[in-house]
Amino acid sequence: MSRYKRPSKQYPKNWNRLRFAVFKRDNYICQMCGVKCKIDGGLRSPQCHHLTPINCGGTHHWSNLVTLCKRCHRLVHKEWIEKKDKYGR
């Protein structure tokens, strides 16, 4: 596996194994745009996205996780932040 570093203390110790299991389940295909992700650090590299954010009651369970390419993951979070700012949620 890669030398991925957990982003914060709120992620479980098995996060690296879990995210790779999600990538494999999704066949390394972005669930938003349908592109085949490549582990190269570029805009099409796979990232694991929480459908319901942890801070909104979501979990790290595989049913709450999907594979997104880096580009789509950025777009999803940008849209969520804009909505949060607009509606104060």
HUUR-V349169 format. One record per pair of residues at least 12 apart in sequence whose ideal C-beta (glycine too) atoms are under 6 Angstrom apart, sorted by sequence separation. I is the first residue (numbers start at 1). J is the second residue. If there is no record, write none. Layout:
i j
I J
I J
This chain:
i j
4 16
52 64
51 64
50 64
1 16
48 65
49 66
28 46
49 68
46 67
47 68
23 46
47 70
49 73
44 69
45 70
22 48
47 73
43 70
43 71
19 48
37 69
35 69
31 66
31 67
32 68
30 68
30 69
33 72
22 62
32 72
26 67
30 72
22 65
10 54
23 67
22 67
12 60
